[in-house]
Amino acid sequence: MDMNIRPRRLRGSEILRKMVRETRVDKSSLIYPIFVKEGTNIQEEIPTMPGQYRYSVDTLPKALEELLHAGVNKVMFFGIPDHKDEVGSQAYAQDGIVQRALQKAKAEFGNDMYLITDVCMCEYTSHGHCGVLCGQEVENDATLELLSKTALSHVQAGADMVAPSDMMDGRVLAIRTLLDEKGYKEIPIMSYAVKYASAFYGPFRDAAGSAPSFGDRKSYQMDFHNRREGIKEALLDVEEGADIIMVKPALSYLDMIREVKDTIDLPVAAYSVSGEYAMVKAGAKLGYIEEDRIICEMAASAYRAGTDIYLTYFAKEIARFIDEGRIG
């Protein structure tokens, strides 16, 4: 070997390789999505998402305790109401399922658990769309008031952050304005800004009972062919007052994570969605893949692309892998 040629591969021990690792994964950046529903003594497994559950408010503390024990102290609540109507009134009801879950979590854990809420209408409307309908079209401007009321009710119940996922134009500004008017100027908004109309959401819609009863959501979620549109959406939400910009899904949109990260100067979140989780679980069950290694690679790829915050149903597993030195 020519002694003037430097090796491309880093020499040395595993300790050294970890010390100079370019991509870091940290427990503090993990958010665990969790489903809460009406009823008592409920912990029911979601058929299309094995290992994930719907919890009633009274069983929720046990799930949160397990997360804290694993080192994960951030959750995002999704509500599943018993009653649905045309305008999704349970989304902003003071005694709604998410509002009661927030109150219970705050009472049990105080500030030890950081509570984030998904702000959308699809779980609460009888038609399954993310806003108020005019005929068979979602009425953007009429939806903004309800989204703002929902966000405010969540904050009043104890939410530390709100995350609008509806993709209505102007909703970040509407929420920011109302929160500021009511004295909640320090509550951050994590905007689902770059959210694609994706087939990866299927298991979630089963879990939350939020599939649209007609049509689809392509009129307000993004075409997965589009790149520049995603950058435009991110920049608009930054202008409206978003504190964090999310790209959703994660696995097939790593290029968008990188694009957004290079374009804006805010933290970037990525949501590893239900379809990603379900594929890993199904493949592992059939013996086609090594589940633990796949989980680590998926997470590392998102962070390598530029993710600062990672929403994942594998949060507990990733926290354990960090402890074991398998990722981090």
N, C-alpha and C positions, 0 to 999 in steps of 0.2 A: 504493500500500500504506500502511495506517495505521502510522505509525512507532512506535506504542506496542505493536504486536503483535510478539512475538519469534518468529523463525523456529523451526519444529520440527526442522528438519534442521540438523545440525552443519555449519557452514561451515568452509572451510579445506582444507588439503592432505591427501593420503593419509597422510603422516607423523602429522599431528594425529589423524586418525581412528583410526589404530592405537594412538596413545598413550592415547586415552580409551576404547578398546574395553572393553566390559563383560565379555565372556567371553574367558578366556585358555586357550590350549592349549599345553602344555609337554611336551617330550620326556620329562622325568623322570616323567611320569604314565602313560606308555605301557607296556603289557605285551603281549608277543607270544606267542600260544599256539603250541606246536610239538609235533609227533608223533614219538615215537621207537619203533622196533620192533626185534625180534630180527633177526639176520643181520649180514652185512658188506658193505661197499661199496654200500650202498643209499641212493639218493635218488630215490624214485619219486613222480611227480606224482599227486595225488588227482584222479580224473576229475571229480568234482562240485565241486571247489574248484580250478580252474585257477590255477596260480601258487603253490600250497601243496603241500608234500611230506611224505612219511614218510621219516625218516632212521634209519639204523642208528647205533650208538654211535660207530663210527669215522668216519662222515661228519658227525657233529653239530658238531664244532669249526668246520668251514668255515661252516656256517650261522650259528653264534654270532658268528664273526668278522665276517660281513657285517652282522649286526645292530649290533654295536659300532661298526663303521665308519659306519653310518647314524646313530648316536647313540642307539640303543635298547639299554639294558643290563639289561632285566628280561624274563624269559621264564617261561612256565608250561608244565611238561612234562605230556604225556598219553602213557601207555604202551600199547603194543600187543604183548601176549605171544604166543608160539607156542602155549603150553599154557593152556587154560581148564578150570576145573572148577566144581562146584556152589558152592563157597565162595570162589572167586576167590583161591586161595592165592598166586598170583604177584603179587598186589597188595602183600603184606607180606613176600614172600621177600627175604632179605638180598641175594640175587643177582638180583633182579628187574630188568626192563628199565629202569624209572625209577631204581632205586637205582644201577645201573651208569652211566646217563646223568648222574646227579648227580655221581658220583665222577669221571667223565671231565671234566665241565665245571669242577669245582673244581680238578682237577689242571692243566687247561689255562689257566684264566682267573682262578683265585683269587677275590678279592673284586671283580674288575672286572665280573663278571656276577652279578646278583641272581637267585637261583633259587627259583622257586615251584612247588609241585606240586599237581595236582588229586588230591584224595583221594576216591575212589569205587570201587565194585566192578564197575560195568557193563562196563568194558572187559575184565575178568578172569573174569567168571562165564560158564559155558557157556550159561546161560539169558538173559543180557543184562540182567538186572535189577540194581538198585543195592544189593542186600543178600541176606541168607540167606533162602531160601524155606522156608515151612511149607505144604506143598501147593502152591497157586498164589498164595499171598499172601506178601509180604515181611515177615519177622519183624523188627520194629524193634529190639527190645532185644538180640537175638542178633547183630545187625549191628554194634552199637556197639563191641563188643570188637574186631572185625576192622578197623573203620575206625580205631580208636585205634592198633592195632598197625601199620597201614599208615602213618599219620602219623608215628609214632615211627621206623619204619624209614627213612622219607624224610629225617627230620631227622638221624638217625645217619649217613646217606649224604652229607649236605651241604646239604640244603634250608634256605634262609633263611626261608621262610614256607610254611605249608601251607594249602590251600584246600579244605575239604570241600564236595562238590557233590551229595551223595546225598539230602539233604532228610529224613534220619531225625531224629525228635524226640530231642533230648538229645545229639546227637553232638558239638556244640561243647564242652559241659561234659565229656564223656567224654574227648575229645582233650586239652583243657586240663589235666584232672586227671592224665592219664598223662604228658604232657610235663613238667609241674611235678614229678611224683614222680621222674622220671628226670633232673632237673637242667636241663631246657630251658625255664626260666621266661621267657626273653627271646624265644623264637620266637613270632612273631605268627600269628594265625589270621584268614584272610580267608574269611568264611562266605558261601557261596551261600545267603543267607537268603531272598531273594525270587525264587524260581526257578519259573517257570511251565511247565506242561505244554504245550509249544509245538511247532508245526509247523516252526518256524525251525531246529530241530536236525537236520533230515534229512541234510544233507551231512556233518555231524560224525559221525553214526552210520555213514555209509558209510566215512569216513576211519578211524575207530577200530574198525570192526566191532563196534559195541556196541548194535545194534538188539535190542530184546527178542524172544525167540523165540515168545512168546505174550503176549497182552494188551497193556497199555500201562502208563504210569507215573503215571496220574492219581490213584492211591491215595496217592502220597507227594509228587508235584509239584503245584503250585497250579493251580486253575481260573483261566483267563485272564479270567474275568468279575469276579474278586474284587479289591477294593481294600483293604478293612479287614483281610482276612486277611494281606495282604502286610505291613502295618504291625505286626500281631501277631507274625508270624514274625520280623521284624527286631528287635523289642523283646525277644522271648524269647532270641534269640541274643546280643544285647547283655548280657542278664543272665547268660548262661552263660559269658561271657568272650571273645566275639569282639572283634577289634581293628579289623576293617574289615567293612562290610556290602556285599554285592553284590546288584545287581538284574540279572536275566537273563531274556530278551534285553534289548537296549537300545532299538532303534528304535521298536518298538510299545509300549514301556512307559516312555516319558519322563515320563508323569504319576506313575508309581510312584517313579522316581528323585527327582522333586521332593518327593513326599510323604515319602519316607524321609529325604531331606536335611533337611526341615523338622522332622522328628520326633526324630531321634537326634543325638547330639553326637560321632559317630565319622565317620571318612572313609567316603565312599560310592564304590563301584566299579560300573561297568557293563560288561557283556560284550556286545560287538557280535558276534553269533554267526555260525555258518557259513552259515545261510540268508540272512542280510543280505549277507554277502560274495558268495555265489553269485548272488544277484539282481543285484547291481551288475555283476559280471563278465559275466553273460548279457546284460543290457541293453546294456552297452557293446559287446559283441561284435556285437550286432545293429544297432548304430548308433543305438539309441533314446535313449541318455543320454550325457552327458559324464562319463566315469568320474572324472576328477580332481576336478571340481567337486562331484560327488555325494559323494565320500569326505570332502571338506572340510565340506560341509553336515551330513552325518551325524555327524561328530565334534563339530562346533560345537554341534549340537543337544543332544547328550548332556551336554557340559560346561555349556551354558546351563541345562539342566534341573537341574544340581547335581552332576554327576559330578566326583569328585576323581581317580579312577583309571580308565583306559580300556583294557580288554582288546580287542584288535582284530587281525585278520589283515592289516590295512592299516597296521600300525605303522611299517614302513619307509617307506611312501609318505607317511604323515602327517609323519614326521620330515623327509623331503625338502621337503614343502610348507611346513613351518615355516622351514626354511633359506631357502626361496625367498620367504618373506613372504606366501604365499598363505593361510595360516591361522596363528593364534598369538595 
